[in-house]
Amino acid sequence: MCLAIPGKLLEVSSENGLRMGRVDYGGTVTTACLEYLPEAEVGQYVVVHAGFGLSVINEAEVERTLAIWKELYESAAQQGVDIHGRKLESDTTTNETPEESG
Amino acid sequence: MKFVDEFRDPDLAKQILGRISQTVTQPWVIMEICGGQTHAIMRHGLDQLLPDDISLVHGPGCPVCVTPLEYIDKAIRLSLEPSVILTTFGDMMRVPGSEMNLLTARSRGADVRMVYNPLDAVKLARENRDKKVVFFSVGFETTAPNSAMAVSLAKRERLDNFFLLVSHVLVPPAIEALVSSPGNRVNAYLLAGHVCAVMGWCEYEAISTRFKLPMVVTGFEPVDLLSGILAVVEQLESGTSCVENRYERVVTREGNLRARQLIEDVFSIVDRRWRGIGTIPQSGFALSSSYRNYDAETHFGLESHVVNEPANCISGAILQGLKKPPDCPAFGKECHPVSPLGATMVSSEGACSAYYKYALTTQRK
């Protein structure tokens, strides 16, 4: 099963000549092989599949992705509509974000 | 949980759903390739929230489901050899072979062990030099690098008692086969996030161009999935087709170059049979000539044979997106997770088990 939950890299070590690491998934800690992630550093979040780290989470991309959605959300709300152009009602959740961010 | 909660934000999901509703003007069929994504869609009820014009069908991206019956039989046969310790992922233990599954073999005295990581199988070989340790290696491009690392470690350590029983398959040739089949009704694909984490998405660009198919790399959380669906719907509605990446935090165009390199060193591309689908040319991996000594089929002289599926199981049609689990007369009746007829019900990633777990009572969409 593809485990989509990224884990936080706690520690890096070497075992039988392979780069290994301890990865924390919100309290559950497992060991993963990091041979495919030579760049992964302690404190970063990694995607692990069947015991192997495959990717380091790109935190800049997370911020960029969420910022794009937030921008769409807010610019539409400023025009009194939601992001699909429907008129906002005063008590909907769509009004909350601009107020919070403002 | 960091990098999870942000992508489960219900308000954001609602906004994207609204945008999908506003964009769609006609019926579209979208296939998610990955079984993990099928489960996420069912668990979060996304299929019920989408506009009626959008139909999600579930692809063959479940490693257990597409492993041919004859390979299950081969693993069982090997496990019953007194000199063998047969190791594999937990998912494979309950998959029915033509006569029994690996758990039954174990109850009959076979030494069958579940491992989380193929490196654990190498460790067993190191610690049990009087035994032959076989790792039953199944799955897509996501598990191939792991087995590649295991066998390369065994070679480096000169372990002559470690073997792989390889039944690895590849996503791009499967998509080409599905698109080219006469019954194809899929208009666009959500590409499997973790397969692309390894292989990148560059190999899909030619397929997208050739078949004019919108393809979007997609993650596993509701916002990821809805964002992927929105991207393919926008392409479909505008008549465009290209490969887009909506799982930017994990996937790059080239994927993991180290993993790809070792895969290339250890494996060769060969024709593979897919359970429920049949043989697809150049759709899987076998050990390359420099690793032939580690090939369990060669070492133990296992012969190929074709085994027929139970007649009342429609898992083949489900794996090709031609039918959905509730279309099967046996679904939830004589076929259920405790007593599955086919692999799509036994596997935790299978579409039938997802429907059984999350949507047994919902009406057919």
Contacts between the chains, C-beta under 8 A, distances in Angstrom:
chain1	res1	chain2	res2	distance
A	1	B	35	7.5
A	1	B	36	5.6
A	1	B	39	7.5
A	1	B	91	7.3
A	1	B	348	5.4
A	1	B	349	5.4
A	2	B	34	6.2
A	2	B	35	7.8
A	2	B	36	3.4
A	2	B	37	7.8
A	2	B	142	6.9
A	2	B	192	7.5
A	2	B	193	7.2
A	2	B	194	4.8
A	2	B	220	6.5
A	2	B	349	7.8
A	3	B	36	8.0
A	4	B	4	7.8
A	4	B	36	6.7
A	4	B	40	7.4
A	4	B	193	7.3
A	4	B	194	7.9
A	4	B	219	6.4
A	4	B	220	3.3
A	4	B	221	6.7
A	5	B	1	6.6
A	5	B	4	5.7
A	6	B	2	7.4
A	6	B	3	4.8
A	6	B	4	7.4
A	8	B	2	7.6
A	16	B	153	6.6
A	16	B	157	7.5
A	17	B	153	7.8
A	17	B	156	7.4
A	18	B	119	7.4
A	18	B	149	7.5
A	18	B	153	6.9
A	25	B	1	7.9
A	26	B	1	5.0
A	30	B	116	7.7
A	31	B	117	8.0
A	32	B	117	7.8
A	33	B	117	6.9
A	33	B	119	6.1
A	33	B	146	7.6
A	33	B	149	6.5
A	35	B	149	6.0
A	35	B	258	7.1
A	36	B	145	6.3
A	36	B	149	8.0
A	36	B	256	5.3
A	36	B	258	4.8
A	36	B	259	4.5
A	37	B	256	7.9
A	38	B	258	7.2
A	45	B	2	6.6
A	45	B	3	5.8
A	47	B	194	7.0
A	47	B	197	6.2
A	47	B	250	5.5
A	49	B	142	4.9
A	49	B	143	7.1
A	49	B	146	7.6
A	49	B	194	5.5
A	49	B	197	7.8
A	50	B	89	6.8
A	50	B	116	7.2
A	50	B	117	6.3
A	50	B	118	7.6
A	50	B	139	7.6
A	50	B	142	7.1
A	50	B	143	5.2
A	50	B	146	5.3
A	51	B	116	5.5
A	51	B	117	2.7
A	51	B	118	7.4
A	51	B	119	6.6
A	51	B	120	7.7
A	51	B	146	6.3
A	52	B	117	7.1
A	52	B	145	6.3
A	52	B	146	4.7
A	52	B	149	7.0
A	54	B	142	7.2
A	54	B	145	7.7
A	54	B	194	6.5
A	54	B	197	4.6
A	54	B	198	5.8
A	54	B	256	5.9
A	54	B	259	6.9
A	55	B	197	4.5
A	55	B	250	4.8
A	55	B	251	7.2
A	55	B	256	6.7
A	57	B	3	5.6
A	57	B	249	5.3
A	57	B	250	6.6
A	58	B	248	6.8
A	58	B	249	4.9
A	58	B	250	7.4
A	59	B	249	7.6
A	61	B	248	4.1
A	61	B	249	4.4
A	62	B	3	6.3
A	62	B	6	7.0
A	62	B	249	4.8
A	64	B	248	7.3
A	65	B	248	6.0
A	65	B	249	6.8
A	66	B	6	6.0
A	69	B	12	5.8
A	69	B	15	7.2
A	69	B	16	7.7
A	69	B	223	7.9
A	72	B	15	7.8
A	73	B	12	7.7
A	73	B	15	6.0
A	82	B	15	6.8
A	82	B	18	6.3
A	83	B	15	5.3
A	83	B	18	6.9
A	83	B	19	5.7
A	84	B	15	8.0
A	84	B	18	4.6
A	84	B	19	5.0
A	84	B	21	7.0
A	84	B	22	3.8
A	85	B	22	6.8
A	86	B	18	7.4
A	93	B	11	5.3
A	93	B	14	7.8
A	94	B	11	7.6
A	94	B	15	7.5
A	96	B	11	7.9
A	97	B	11	7.6
